[in-house]
Amino acid sequence: MTFQDGSSFPLTNEPVWFLAATSYQNFVIANDVVVAQQYWEPGMDPEISQRDEHAQQILQNVFPNRTIVGINSIDQNLQGGGLHCITQQEPVDLP
């Protein structure tokens, strides 16, 4: 299978891992910042770092008055959620 961007779905007998919520769309808007997911780590393909930077540039254009803060969210995604997902259910403080 070939995707529109030219990449192919890996055909292998080995397990293929896809992280849940791995998306640059899964960000959090706060008072003065936008917290955005990043994925590049040392040793990874430099193209991933370029994608991180491109996503941050887009967010900066959309939110010119906020600071864009990128954090590595791979561990978060391995647990099944992204930044936006984990900020949704905050418990109420009861007296």
Summary of the structure (lengths in Angstrom):
residues: 95
radius of gyration: 16.1
end to end distance: 56.1
largest distance: 56.3
contacts: 192
relative contact order: 0.21
helix: 27%
strand: 17%
